[in-house]
Structures are given as C-alpha cells and as structure tokens.
C-alpha cells in the first residue's frame, strides 16, 4: 500500500465561497475525508485586520465539518493568505492524501503536516518560537515519510501574531512581548517561524542563532520556507511538501529561489525539471498541467531592485507587503500565463533580501 497526493486548485468568488468545493464534491473529484490542508488567497489587505482570512477559514472548516468526520475539520491545516493585489486571482488549493494500491515512485509528491501548541504572546518573535517551529517541521516531515531534509521542497506555515489583548494578557503575568505593534509582530512571527524551518532543514545551525538576529540579519534565510501570519490562531499549522517513502501518483514538485522580485529564470528552470520546459510563457497545454505555484514576495530593504529605486517601503498609504505581492505576482504570471497563483507577502528570512522561495507542483505527462 502507498499514499497518493491529490491537489486541486479551485477559484473563489468571495472569501467564504465554497461553491467550487461543492461542485467538485458533486462531480466526485474530491474526497473531503482525505483533505489534509488547504491554502488560499483571499482578497483582504493581508494585514492585522484582514477579516477575510478568518471568514474563509471558518467557511472551509464548516464545509469539512458537514462533509467529513469532525476530526478532519479540526486537523486540516488551513493557511489563508490575504491580499490579491494587481491581478492575483482569489482561489484555494486543496491537498488530499488517499491510500493507494499503486507502486511507490521515488519522485511522487509527499505531504506531511503538524500542529504546534499555542504560543505564549511573550514567546512570539523569539528563539522559543524558532524551537517550537523546528520541532513541528520535523514532525511534519516524519508524517510525510521524509527522512532527508534535502527531499523537502517547501514548508508552509501559518503562524500567529500579537494583538493588544494578547500583549495585555502577557503584561498581566509580568511578561514582556517583543513588540506592542501588531503589524510589526506579523513580520517577527514570520521571521522566527522561517528560521525554525531553516534550523529543521539544516540550512542554519541552531547554535549560531541569537535573539537579536530575528527580523534583522537577512543573510540568514531558508530557501524552502513560506510563512504567513494571522490573527485567527495562536499556534502554528505546518505543511511539508516534498518527496518521501511510500508515495505514488503523477504529481511532481520542485523549488527555486528568486534572488529578487524580477528573477523568474530559476522558476523557469524548476518548471523544466518537472517537465514544463519553455523558452517563453507556458503554452496552454502546459498551463493545464501546472497544479500550483507557491511563492513569497518581499520589498528589498535596500530600496532598490537591480539598481533602480523603488518606493514600496516609503508609501505611507499602502504597506510594502501589498506592493510586493502584486509586483512579484505579475512577474510570475508572465512566466506561467495566468495569475491564479499563491503569492504571499512578507518574506522575512524566506529567501534572500528582496527575493523569495518558489515551489511548483506539476502533473507529469502521461
């Protein structure tokens, strides 16, 4: 017996729209009882007060609760990323794991997941969060049957953030949080989570880290980390994607690292490695085999992109993460030929400064 991964990308018409899921269920394309994770792009602002993430998460858990065992709804990792700036298309990507009688294939997509306990507010953005996430990533790898960190192509995490209420609760116990600014806490939570991924994958030695490096020393990063922060949880939901033991099926995965927001050539190379070779934009028949593209975006701290000045960091009206999402999404969409892609803003320690990791999931040619 093997396990087989199924991945479905479904368009949405509003944050709480599950009509596409209902249609897929009616057509027999999805098995709700096998769903282990859902990634989504919602059209909120992606900041602290982005209510679309919580609304989407609630609608999805209610769908799972109606059509699967309650445990499925509880254990599913639901990672909603707010912000569909530019032409980014709102959508969800469902990950299923089913038992199969097919022969194992060494390069078949493997999926693992883990949940951590709730993180005390005063631990957020600190080494204790790094350690908690590193442990969770190792457990998710074990769940996927991945023994070699080199076989991991992406670790997707949903992590918490600070609110005034959470800061006040910590203060009532005599504890001090790393910041009182909820927006800043998003970046610090993503930063610590990403360093935890890097530690688990052996990209950074834990002994070399100190608290002052978190959210500051951008030369420390993971090439396979994707972290999204939200107010809708207190712990971490962790999904590992790669290749492991005992998996079958036609889905293949690879990853690349963009050096900056225009660096699409490494992504083109990753697509070629999994069978979608193209000198230009993917052809329509190739696009149909591209199941998912997951990327991180970040405004470079230097204020420059390839020597030219950008204003993403000094726009007082629109957060830099929103600019970066739209900009990077446009570059990637020009490569693959559509904008129903998962681009998450805020890439602290996720790839080099101004760049970010990218993962592609492709259906192998028959």
N, C-alpha and C positions, 0 to 999 in steps of 0.2 A: 504494500500500500504506500502511496505517496500523497503529498499535499499539492494542490494546484491553486495558483493565484488567478483571480479574475479581477480585472479593473475596468470600471465603467465611468465614462465621462458624460454627465447629464447637464444640459442647460437649465438655468432657472430664470423665472420671470419676476421674482421678488425674493427677499431674504427667507421668507417662510414657505416658499413654493415647493411642494413635494409632488406636484402633478406628474413630473417626469419620472419620478420614482414609482408612482402608482402605475403609469403606463408600462414601464419596464417590468414591473411585477406582473401585470396582467398579461404581458407578452411572454412571460416565462424567462426573461433574460437575466433576472436577478433572483437570488435566494436570500431573503432578509436574515434568515437564521445563520448565514455564513458570513455576514458583514462584520469585519473586524475594525475598520477605520473608514472615516470619511473626511476628505479635505475639501474646503470650499472657499470660493472668492465671493464676498458679499459687497454690496455697493455702498457701504458706510464710509466713514472717514478714516478708519483704521487706527483711530486714537483711543484715548481712555474711555470717552463717552460714546463709543460706537455700539449702539444698541442692536445693530443688525447681526452681529456675531452671536449674541445671546439668543436673539429671536430665531435665527437659523438653527442653532444648536438645539433649542427646545423643540422646534418643528421636526427635526430629524430624529431626536430621541423618542418623540411621540409616535412617529411613523414606525420606528423599530419596535416600540412597545406594543403597537397594535398588530404587527405582522410577524413578530418573533417572540421568543421567550424573553421575559423581563431581564434576565441576566445579559442577554445580547445588548439591549439598550444601555445597560449600566456599564458594561465592559468595553463597548465600542469607543475607540479614540476619535473624537470629533474635533477637528482642527479647522476653525473658521478664521480666515484672514480677511480683514476689512480693507476696502479700497479697490475700486475698479476704475482708476483714473485713465484718461485717454480713451482708448477703445477696448480696454480689457473687458472681456465678456464674463458676466457672473455665471458661475457654474459650480457643480460639485463633482468630486471624483470618489467613487466608491471602491473600496478594496475588500474583496471576498477571499476566504480560504476554504476550499472544499476538499474532502477526501477523494482521492482518485485511484483507479487501478492501473494507471499508465506507468510506463517505465520512468525511472528517475532520469533527469537531464541535469548535468552539472551547471549549465548556464541559465536554467529556468529561474524566473523571478521568485524570490523568497520574501515573506513578510513576517515580521515579529512585532510584538507590542508589549508595553508595560505601563503601569501607572505607579506614581510615587504617592506617598502620603502627603498630607497638607504641609506646606512650608510656613513656618512661623514668619510673620512680617519682618522681624528683625534679621532673619537669615537671608532675605532676598538680596541678590546682588553681591553676595559674599561667598567665601570659599565653601561654606556649608552647603550652599546651593550647587556649586560645582560638584561636590562629592555626591550629593543626592542624585543628581542627574547622571553622573558617570555610572553609578550603581544601577540606575534604571536602564541605561543603554545596554549594559552588559546583560541584564535580564531579558531585554527585548531581543538581543542577539541570540541568546540561548533559546528563546521561544521560536525564533526563525530557523534554528539549526545551523547557525553561523558560528564557526569556531575561529576563523581567521578574520581579524578586523579588515584586512585588505579586500575581503569579499563584500564589505558594506559599501553601498553607493550613495545612500542618503539616510540621514537620521532627521526625521521631522518631529519637532517638539511643540506642544502648546504649553506655555508657562504662565504663571500668574503675574500680577502687578500690584502696586500699592495704591490704596485709596486713603482718603483722610480718616475713614473709620478704622481701617486696619492699622494705620500709624498710631491713632489714638489708643487703640486696644493694646498695642505693644508698649506705649508710654505708660499706660495704667499699671503695667507689670514692672516698670522700671527699665524696660528695654529701649534701645535706640535703633531706629531704622537708618539705612544707608542714605536715604533722602526723604524729604516730605513732599516732593514734587511727583505726582502720579505719572506725568508724561516721561520724566527722566527715569522713573522706576521701570518703565517698559523697556527702555534700552539697556538698563543694568541687568534686568532679569533675563533678557535675550542674551546678553553678553556672558553672564555666568553659566547659563544653560549651554551655550555654544562651546565654552571652554570645557564644560563637563563632557560634552561629546568628544572634543579633541583628546581629552585625557583617556576616555574609554577606548578610543580607536588608536591610541598610541601616537597621535600626532604631536602631543605635548606631554612632557613629563610632569606629573603632579608636583614633584618636589621643587620644580623650577617656578611654580606659581606662588605669588603672594597677593594679598587682597588689593593692593594698590594697582595691580595690573588690569583688573577687571574694568572694562569700558575705557581703557586708557592706552594700553600698549597694543596697537593694531597689528604689529608684526607677529603677534600670537594669534593663530586662527586655525579653524578646521576647514578642509576642502569639501566636507560632506555634511555640514551642519545647516539646518534650516529651522530657525526658532521664531515663533510667533507668540506675542504676549497678549493676554486678555483679562478682563475683569471677571469673566464668568467662571473662574475656577481658582482653587487655592493650591492644588498640587500640580503635577506635570503629567501630560499624556504623551507617550513616546512611541513612535512608529519607526522601525528599522526596515529599510528596503535594500535587498542585495541578492546574493546567490548563496544557497545553503544546501545542506544534506537532505535528500528525500523529497525533492520538489520536481514537478513535471509541468508541462504546458508550453504554449508558444510565446509567452511574454518574456522579453529581454530588457535588461536595464543597463545603463552606463551613466557616467557622470563626467562633468568638465568643470573647470574653474575659469570664470571670466575675470581677467585682470582689471578691467574697467567696464563701464556701462555700455561701451560700444564693441566689446571684444566677443563677437559671435563666432569667430573661427574655431575656437576649441569646442563649442557646442556643435558646429557642423561636423567636426571630427568624431565627436561622440555619437552623433546620429549615424555616421558612416560605419562606425564599428558595430552597430547593431542592425545594419542592413539598409539604412536610408542614406545612401551616398548621393550627393547632389552638388554641382558646382554653383548653382544658383538657389532660388527659392524652391522648396519641396514641390514636386508635381502633385496634382490632385490625388493620384493613386497612392503616392507615398504618404500624403497627409492622413489618409484614411487609416493607415497603419500606426500613426503616432497616437498612442493612447493617452499619454500625459507628458507634460513638460512642467517641471517644478523648479523655480529659480528664486534667488534672493537679490535684492537691489538696495543700494546704499549710495548716498551722495558722498563723494570723496571729501575727506576732511581738509584737503589742501585747497579746496575751492577751484580746482582745475580738472578738466577732462582732456587728456592728451595735449596739455599745454595751453588750452583755452579756458578762460574764466567761465564758471557757472555761478548762478545766483541762488541755487537751491537752499543754501544754508543761511541766507540773509533775508529770505522772504518772510516777512512777519505775518502774512495772511495765510499762507499755506505751508504746513510742515514739510520739511525736506523729504521725509519718507514718501509723501504723496507724489512729489515731483519725481523721485527716483523710480517709484513703481511704474508710472506712466512712461518715463523715458526708456527704461530697460525693457518694458513690455513691448514698446514699439520696435526696438532693435531686434528682439527675439521673434516677434510676429513677422517681421520682414523676412526672416530666415525660414520659418515653418509655414507661412501662408495663411495663418488665422490667429486670432487673439484670445481664444478660449484656452488660456494657459494660466498657471498658478504662479504669479509673481508677488512675493511678499516683501514689504519694505522693512528696513531696519536690519542691517546685516553685520551687527557688531560681532567681531571675531568669527564671522562666517565668510571665509574667503578674504582676499587682500583688501586693503582700504580702497573703497570706491568700486570694488568688483563683487563677486559672489559665486557660490556654488550653483550648479545647474544639474538636474538629473532628468533623463529621458527614459520613458518606458515605451517600447515598441512591440508590435505583434510581428513575429518572424514570418517571412514569406513562406507560403505553403510549398 
